[in-house]
Amino acid sequence: MRNVHGAKPDERLGSPVTSREQDAVRLLLLIDGAAEPPSESVHHDPALVTAVGVVPGQLRLQKLDFWLRSPDFLADELLNEYERCAEARLLELAGRILDSEEPEVRRYPMLRHHFGAYEPLDDALAVLRSAGLIVHRRRGRVGHTRRHDYYLLSRGREVARDLVAQAPAFRYYVQRVRLVLDLADGRGGNQLRNRQYLQSEYAGAARGSRIASIAERVRIRLARLRAELSVA
C-alpha cells in the first residue's frame, strides 16, 4: 500500500521508503538545483562535453538529501536560524512545514551510518547515468577514492525541467532544494555533517538504524516561539 505521495511503508521498520525510480527523480532535482558551474577543463573529457554543473562530493550530496528527506529536521534548522537572526520569514517557513502533515507524509528516514545519515545512492544514480543525465567521476588514485563528483549533463537539466513542467507536484522538491541550499549556505559535506550531529536523535541513533523523527519536539518548540512572539 502506498501513501498519497507514492511511498510505500517499510513493514520491518514501520516507516515509508521510496522506490529506486522515486529516488532517481528526487536526486535529479537535487543535483539540478545544487550543481555548481563546472570548470572549463572538464570539457576536455569526452563524457563531460555537455556538463552544465557538478555537485562535488558524495558526503555533501548525502547531507543535502537528508534535509530534503527529513522535513522535521529541516524545520528545526529553520527555527535555529530564526533564533539566531530573528527573521520572521524563517518562523513562517517552519510553521508551514509543521502545521501540515509534511513531516509525516514527506519524511523518508535515512540510516545512521559511520559518518552520519547515509543511504545507498548507487541504484538511483545508476538510473540517471544509464539515461545519459549525469556522469559520476571518482577523484583520487587507484584503490583510494578521495571524492565522488556528480556532473549534470545538459540532457539531465532538460529532463529535470520537463519533469516539473509536466508534473507540477515535483515543484515541491524544487522549492525544498532551494530552502535546503539556503540553509547549507555553501557548506561542504563535513560541515553539514557536523551541524546535523548537533541533533541528539541524529547523533544518538544506533548504527544501521533509521534516524527517528523529531516532529513532535519541533512542533512544541514552534508553539513556544510563537507564544513568546505574541507577548513580546
Salt bridges, closest charged atoms under 4 A:
GLU21 OE2 - ARG20 NH2 3.65
ASP23 OD1 - ARG26 NH1 2.68
ASP32 OD1 - ARG157 NE 2.72
ASP32 OD2 - ARG161 NE 2.96
GLU40 OE1 - HIS43 ND1 3.74
ASP45 OD2 - ARG137 NH2 3.01
ASP65 OD1 - ARG26 NE 2.77
ASP65 OD2 - ARG69 NH1 3.96
ASP72 OD2 - ARG107 NE 3.36
ASP76 OD2 - ARG217 NH1 3.74
ASP76 OD1 - ARG221 NH1 2.66
GLU77 OE1 - ARG195 NE 2.92
GLU81 OE1 - ARG84 NH2 2.81
GLU81 OE2 - ARG195 NH2 3.16
GLU83 OE1 - ARG221 NH2 2.63
GLU83 OE2 - ARG224 NH2 3.94
GLU87 OE2 - ARG89 NE 2.99
GLU92 OE2 - ARG96 NH2 2.64
ASP99 OD2 - ARG226 NH2 2.76
GLU102 OE2 - ARG176 NE 2.92
GLU104 OE2 - ARG219 NH1 2.91
GLU119 OE1 - ARG69 NH2 3.93
GLU119 OE1 - ARG210 NH1 3.35
ASP149 OD2 - ARG139 NE 3.23
ASP149 OD1 - ARG147 NE 2.78
GLU158 OE2 - ARG155 NH1 3.16
GLU201 OE1 - ARG217 NH2 2.96
GLU228 OE2 - ARG224 NH1 3.04
